[in-house]
Amino acid sequence: MDETVKLEQAEKEQNPRFSPDACHERLLRERTPLLRYNEERDYDAWRKDLKAKLIELIGDMPERVPLNIQIEWKEERDDFTEYRFVFDSEADTSVPAHLLIPRGVKLPCPVVICLQGHSTGMHISLARAIYDKDDETILDGDRDFALQIVREGYAALVLEQRAFGERISQRIIHHNPYYRTTCYLPAMAAQLLGRTFIGERVHDIMCAIDALGEFSEIDTDRVACMGNSGGGTATYYAACLDERIKVAMPSCSVCSFEQSIGTLYHCACNYVPGIAKYMDMGDMAALIAPRKLIVVAGRVDTGFLLPGVLSEYEQIQRIYKRAGCPDSCRLVVGDGGHRFYAHPSWEYFAELSGWKQ
């Protein structure tokens, strides 16, 4: 009997009474997070408590080291100038990146950090296929982020996230060679050390913003961040913790924990231990407001269910109204699944940022 048949037989014989799922689902459904936003709380005091708790839960952050920026090459393309560079974000950890400066714009110009989620790597943002199915990933999901950004008239910083692409874990190889996203072991190792993988990724984004200061073409007072899936999650947490990010556009990532990572299978890099006890993703928007926020979702995304997106976006709207900036957030719901939706996301981005030249 092969393993697939054995698994199917075991599933048929399983007694749901013995599964751990039901109690977790009940707890997620019935809980009221201890720091859930409500209008009766003193807003400023609540927001301060929320930020302190998020900083505590996200774990120890890596110790900063000199960036040691190394520009590996510079090339002139038809529509932009491209730098390939590497910087250090902590001891024994270097980050590869590409910076695209569009032609014909006034310098210094705004920049958008773009983050791929679980894929073969940051080359997807550059629309450069390396592995089988890369072309399909790019074309079917509006995932050529960097080229979109340049077309909009902004600089694009393409950042390779930990455990993706060029930064895969050398200790394990994923069973599917297409998805070279070996995040499980490094995410668990981070937790053993009192860290979280989300915290480590946010740290890398913060260091990347520091590195942008070395490029005279970039206006570091106009920094935005966007990404899909795991890239959207990193975008959202980074915007909560780094006020230098003036516009955040997370895609297929902002959703209630009950309707996403709490009840549906996701990679270990999505989790912050204990966070659902204190807050949900909508509450965290208080750490972004009054800065601009565009939440992107897919109507039939099977990993971040639309009801959970809508419930948390309602909370985001309540918070932005309380913060005195009700017009500084937007919701985009595309008609497909787990992907980015360039239209009308970039139209909203231009409207909210005011950076369009």
C-alpha positions as CSV (number, residue, x, y, z in Angstrom):
1,M,0.0,0.0,0.0
2,D,1.5,3.3,-1.0
3,E,1.7,6.3,1.3
4,T,-1.1,8.2,-0.4
5,V,-3.5,5.3,0.0
6,K,-2.4,4.9,3.7
7,L,-3.1,8.6,4.4
8,E,-6.5,8.5,2.7
9,Q,-7.4,5.4,4.8
10,A,-6.2,7.0,8.0
11,E,-8.3,10.2,7.3
12,K,-11.4,8.1,6.8
13,E,-10.8,6.2,10.1
14,Q,-10.0,9.4,12.1
15,N,-12.4,10.3,14.9
16,P,-12.8,14.1,14.9
17,R,-13.2,13.9,18.6
18,F,-9.6,13.1,19.0
19,S,-8.3,15.9,16.8
20,P,-6.7,19.0,18.3
21,D,-8.4,21.2,15.7
22,A,-11.8,21.6,17.2
23,C,-10.6,23.2,20.5
24,H,-8.3,25.6,18.7
25,E,-11.0,26.7,16.3
26,R,-13.4,27.2,19.2
27,L,-10.8,29.3,21.1
28,L,-10.0,31.4,18.1
29,R,-13.7,31.9,17.4
30,E,-14.8,32.8,20.9
31,R,-11.8,34.8,22.1
32,T,-11.8,38.6,22.6
33,P,-8.2,39.6,22.3
34,L,-7.1,41.4,25.4
35,L,-5.9,44.5,23.4
36,R,-8.7,44.4,20.9
37,Y,-9.6,48.0,19.9
38,N,-12.9,49.4,21.1
39,E,-14.0,53.0,21.3
40,E,-14.3,53.0,25.0
41,R,-10.6,52.7,25.5
42,D,-8.3,55.8,25.8
43,Y,-6.9,55.6,22.3
44,D,-3.4,56.9,22.9
45,A,-2.9,54.8,26.0
46,W,-4.3,51.7,24.2
47,R,-2.1,52.3,21.2
48,K,1.0,52.6,23.4
49,D,0.1,49.3,25.1
50,L,-0.5,47.7,21.8
51,K,2.9,48.7,20.4
52,A,4.7,47.6,23.5
53,K,3.0,44.2,23.4
54,L,3.8,43.7,19.7
55,I,7.5,44.5,20.3
56,E,7.5,42.0,23.2
57,L,5.8,39.3,21.2
58,I,7.8,39.7,18.0
59,G,10.9,38.6,20.1
60,D,14.5,39.7,20.2
61,M,15.5,41.6,17.2
62,P,18.9,40.9,15.6
63,E,21.8,43.1,16.7
64,R,22.7,45.7,14.1
65,V,26.1,45.7,12.4
66,P,27.8,48.0,9.9
67,L,25.9,47.7,6.6
68,N,29.1,47.1,4.6
69,I,27.3,47.9,1.4
70,Q,28.9,46.4,-1.7
71,I,27.7,47.4,-5.2
72,E,28.3,44.3,-7.3
73,W,27.3,45.9,-10.6
74,K,25.4,48.8,-12.2
75,E,23.6,48.5,-15.6
76,E,21.7,50.8,-17.8
77,R,18.4,49.3,-19.0
78,D,15.9,50.8,-21.5
79,D,13.7,52.3,-18.8
80,F,15.8,52.4,-15.7
81,T,19.2,52.1,-14.1
82,E,19.7,49.0,-12.1
83,Y,22.1,48.4,-9.1
84,R,22.8,45.0,-7.7
85,F,24.1,45.4,-4.2
86,V,24.6,43.4,-1.0
87,F,24.5,44.6,2.6
88,D,24.9,43.0,6.0
89,S,21.9,43.0,8.4
90,E,23.5,41.1,11.2
91,A,26.6,39.0,11.9
92,D,26.9,36.2,9.4
93,T,23.9,37.4,7.4
94,S,24.1,39.3,4.1
95,V,21.1,40.5,2.0
96,P,21.2,40.6,-1.8
97,A,19.1,43.4,-3.4
98,H,18.4,45.2,-6.6
99,L,17.6,48.9,-6.9
100,L,15.8,50.2,-10.0
101,I,15.9,54.0,-10.7
102,P,13.4,55.0,-13.4
103,R,14.4,57.3,-16.2
104,G,12.8,60.7,-16.8
105,V,11.8,61.4,-13.2
106,K,12.9,64.1,-10.9
107,L,15.6,63.0,-8.5
108,P,15.7,62.2,-5.7
109,C,12.6,60.1,-6.2
110,P,10.3,58.0,-3.9
111,V,11.1,54.3,-3.5
112,V,8.9,51.3,-3.0
113,I,10.3,48.2,-1.3
114,C,8.8,45.1,-3.0
115,L,8.7,41.7,-1.3
116,Q,7.8,38.4,-2.9
117,G,6.1,35.8,-0.8
118,H,6.6,32.0,-1.2
119,S,8.1,31.7,-4.6
120,T,11.5,30.9,-6.2
121,G,12.7,34.4,-5.2
122,M,13.1,38.1,-5.8
123,H,13.8,37.6,-9.5
124,I,10.0,37.2,-9.9
125,S,9.7,40.9,-9.0
126,L,12.1,41.6,-11.8
127,A,10.1,39.4,-14.3
128,R,13.2,37.3,-14.9
129,A,12.3,33.6,-15.1
130,I,14.9,31.2,-13.8
131,Y,13.0,28.1,-12.9
132,D,10.2,26.1,-14.5
133,K,6.8,27.9,-14.0
134,D,8.4,31.2,-13.2
135,D,6.8,32.8,-16.2
136,E,3.4,31.5,-15.1
137,T,3.9,32.8,-11.6
138,I,4.8,36.3,-13.0
139,L,2.1,36.6,-15.6
140,D,-0.8,35.0,-13.7
141,G,-0.4,37.0,-10.5
142,D,0.8,40.6,-11.4
143,R,4.0,39.6,-9.5
144,D,6.4,41.7,-11.6
145,F,6.4,44.2,-8.8
146,A,9.6,46.1,-9.6
147,L,8.6,46.7,-13.2
148,Q,5.2,47.9,-12.2
149,I,6.8,50.3,-9.7
150,V,9.2,51.7,-12.3
151,R,6.3,52.2,-14.7
152,E,4.5,54.2,-12.0
153,G,7.5,56.5,-11.8
154,Y,9.0,55.3,-8.5
155,A,12.2,53.6,-7.7
156,A,11.9,49.9,-6.8
157,L,14.0,48.2,-4.1
158,V,13.8,44.4,-4.7
159,L,14.7,42.6,-1.5
160,E,15.4,38.9,-1.1
161,Q,13.7,37.8,2.1
162,R,15.1,35.2,4.5
163,A,14.6,31.6,3.4
164,F,13.5,32.6,-0.1
165,G,15.4,32.5,-3.4
166,E,19.1,33.2,-3.0
167,R,18.6,33.1,0.8
168,I,17.2,29.5,1.1
169,S,18.3,27.5,4.1
170,Q,21.2,25.2,3.2
171,R,20.1,22.7,5.8
172,I,16.9,21.5,4.2
173,I,15.6,21.2,0.7
174,H,11.8,21.5,0.1
175,H,10.1,18.4,-1.4
176,N,9.1,20.4,-4.4
177,P,12.1,21.9,-6.1
178,Y,10.1,24.7,-7.7
179,Y,9.2,26.2,-4.3
180,R,12.7,26.6,-3.0
181,T,11.3,28.3,0.2
182,T,12.9,26.4,3.0
183,C,11.4,28.5,5.8
184,Y,10.3,25.8,8.3
185,L,13.7,25.1,10.0
186,P,15.0,28.6,10.1
187,A,11.6,29.9,11.4
188,M,11.6,27.3,14.2
189,A,15.3,28.0,15.0
190,A,14.4,31.6,15.4
191,Q,11.8,30.8,18.0
192,L,14.3,28.6,19.9
193,L,16.4,31.7,20.1
194,G,13.6,33.9,21.4
195,R,13.1,35.5,18.0
196,T,10.5,35.2,15.3
197,F,11.1,34.9,11.6
198,I,8.8,37.8,11.0
199,G,10.9,39.9,13.4
200,E,14.1,38.9,11.5
201,R,12.5,39.8,8.2
202,V,11.3,43.2,9.5
203,H,14.9,43.8,10.8
204,D,16.2,43.2,7.2
205,I,13.7,45.7,5.8
206,M,14.8,48.3,8.4
207,C,18.4,47.7,7.4
208,A,17.4,48.0,3.7
209,I,15.9,51.5,4.4
210,D,19.1,52.5,6.1
211,A,21.0,51.3,3.0
212,L,18.9,53.4,0.8
213,G,20.4,56.5,2.4
214,E,23.6,55.6,0.5
215,F,22.0,56.2,-2.9
216,S,21.6,59.9,-3.8
217,E,18.9,59.1,-6.3
218,I,16.5,58.1,-3.5
219,D,14.3,60.4,-1.3
220,T,14.4,58.5,2.0
221,D,11.5,60.7,3.3
222,R,9.3,58.9,0.7
223,V,9.6,55.2,1.4
224,A,6.8,52.7,0.8
225,C,6.6,48.9,1.1
226,M,4.5,46.3,-0.7
227,G,4.4,42.6,-1.1
228,N,2.1,39.6,-1.6
229,S,1.5,36.7,0.8
230,G,4.6,36.3,3.0
231,G,5.8,39.6,1.4
232,G,2.5,41.2,2.5
233,T,2.9,39.9,6.0
234,A,6.4,41.3,6.2
235,T,5.1,44.6,4.8
236,Y,2.4,44.9,7.4
237,Y,4.6,44.1,10.4
238,A,7.4,46.4,9.1
239,A,5.0,49.3,8.7
240,C,3.8,48.7,12.3
241,L,7.3,48.9,13.6
242,D,9.1,51.4,11.3
243,E,7.5,54.8,10.8
244,R,9.8,55.6,7.9
245,I,7.4,53.5,5.8
246,K,4.9,56.1,4.7
247,V,2.7,53.9,2.6
248,A,2.1,50.2,3.1
249,M,0.4,47.9,0.6
250,P,0.2,44.4,1.9
251,S,-1.5,41.9,-0.4
252,C,-3.2,38.5,0.5
253,S,-2.0,38.7,4.1
254,V,-4.2,41.0,6.2
255,C,-7.0,38.8,7.6
256,S,-8.3,37.6,10.9
257,F,-6.2,34.9,12.5
258,E,-9.3,32.7,12.7
259,Q,-9.9,32.9,8.9
260,S,-6.2,32.4,8.0
261,I,-3.2,31.1,9.8
262,G,-5.2,29.9,12.8
263,T,-7.3,27.4,11.0
264,L,-5.7,26.9,7.6
265,Y,-2.3,25.4,6.8
266,H,0.4,28.0,6.4
267,C,4.2,28.1,6.6
268,A,5.9,28.6,10.0
269,C,7.2,32.0,9.0
270,N,3.7,33.5,9.4
271,Y,3.5,33.0,13.2
272,V,4.2,35.2,16.2
273,P,3.7,33.1,19.3
274,G,0.9,34.4,21.6
275,I,-0.2,37.2,19.3
276,A,-3.9,36.1,19.0
277,K,-4.3,36.3,22.7
278,Y,-3.8,40.1,22.6
279,M,-4.7,41.4,19.1
280,D,-5.8,40.6,15.6
281,M,-4.5,42.0,12.4
282,G,-7.0,44.8,12.2
283,D,-6.0,46.2,15.6
284,M,-2.4,46.4,14.5
285,A,-3.3,49.1,11.9
286,A,-3.3,51.6,14.8
287,L,0.5,51.3,14.6
288,I,0.4,52.4,11.0
289,A,-2.2,55.2,11.1
290,P,-2.2,58.0,10.2
291,R,0.2,56.8,7.5
292,K,-1.3,55.4,4.4
293,L,-2.5,51.8,4.1
294,I,-3.9,49.8,1.2
295,V,-5.1,46.3,1.9
296,V,-5.2,44.0,-1.1
297,A,-7.1,40.7,-1.1
298,G,-8.4,38.0,-3.5
299,R,-12.1,37.2,-3.4
300,V,-11.5,33.5,-3.6
301,D,-8.1,33.3,-1.8
302,T,-8.2,29.9,0.0
303,G,-5.5,30.9,2.5
304,F,-6.8,34.2,3.7
305,L,-10.6,34.0,3.5
306,L,-12.5,37.0,2.4
307,P,-14.9,37.2,5.5
308,G,-11.8,37.5,7.7
309,V,-10.4,40.2,5.5
310,L,-13.6,42.2,5.6
311,S,-14.0,41.9,9.3
312,E,-10.5,43.1,10.0
313,Y,-10.7,45.9,7.4
314,E,-13.8,47.1,9.2
315,Q,-11.7,47.3,12.3
316,I,-9.0,49.2,10.3
317,Q,-11.6,51.7,9.2
318,R,-12.8,52.3,12.8
319,I,-9.2,52.8,13.9
320,Y,-8.4,55.2,11.0
321,K,-11.5,57.2,11.8
322,R,-10.5,57.4,15.5
323,A,-7.0,58.5,14.4
324,G,-8.6,61.4,12.4
325,C,-7.6,60.0,9.0
326,P,-10.5,58.0,7.7
327,D,-9.5,58.7,4.0
328,S,-6.0,57.3,4.5
329,C,-6.9,53.6,4.0
330,R,-8.3,51.6,1.1
331,L,-9.4,48.0,0.4
332,V,-8.8,46.3,-3.0
333,V,-10.6,43.0,-3.6
334,G,-9.6,41.3,-6.8
335,D,-11.9,38.7,-8.4
336,G,-9.3,35.9,-8.3
337,G,-7.3,34.1,-5.6
338,H,-3.9,34.4,-3.8
339,R,-2.1,37.0,-5.9
340,F,-1.5,40.7,-6.3
341,Y,-4.0,42.9,-8.2
342,A,-2.1,45.8,-9.9
343,H,-5.4,47.5,-10.8
344,P,-6.7,49.4,-9.0
345,S,-4.0,49.1,-6.3
346,W,-1.6,51.4,-8.0
347,E,-4.3,54.0,-8.7
348,Y,-5.0,54.0,-4.9
349,F,-1.3,54.2,-4.2
350,A,-0.9,57.3,-6.4
351,E,-4.0,58.9,-4.8
352,L,-2.9,58.3,-1.2
353,S,0.8,58.9,-1.5
354,G,0.6,62.0,-3.8
355,W,4.0,61.0,-5.1
356,K,3.0,60.8,-8.8
357,Q,5.1,63.2,-10.9
